[in-house]
């Protein structure tokens, strides 16, 4: 049986690290905005319960962050 530490290492290995280009490519950012907006449309912009309302706020913030970046309002930190 795997320990919690081994499980954590396994899940980290299975997830690829995002590349810097993923965060700086305007086309990729536009795709993310489309995906987030599609999810917002599924949920509805007001949400039926506290969980959905929190998700709506989160998604709206994420769209705003990405639009600000596209408009040149934010810089992406290089790692």
Secondary structure as the mmCIF struct_conf table of DSSP 4:
data_model
#
loop_
_struct_conf.conf_type_id
_struct_conf.id
_struct_conf.beg_label_comp_id
_struct_conf.beg_label_asym_id
_struct_conf.beg_label_seq_id
_struct_conf.end_label_comp_id
_struct_conf.end_label_asym_id
_struct_conf.end_label_seq_id
HELX_RH_AL_P HELX_RH_AL_P1 UNK A 4 UNK A 14
BEND BEND1 UNK A 15 UNK A 15
HELX_LH_PP_P HELX_LH_PP_P1 UNK A 16 UNK A 19
HELX_RH_AL_P HELX_RH_AL_P2 UNK A 20 UNK A 24
HELX_RH_AL_P HELX_RH_AL_P3 UNK A 26 UNK A 43
BEND BEND2 UNK A 45 UNK A 46
BEND BEND3 UNK A 48 UNK A 49
HELX_RH_AL_P HELX_RH_AL_P4 UNK A 50 UNK A 70
TURN_TY1_P TURN_TY1_P1 UNK A 71 UNK A 72
HELX_LH_PP_P HELX_LH_PP_P2 UNK A 76 UNK A 78
#
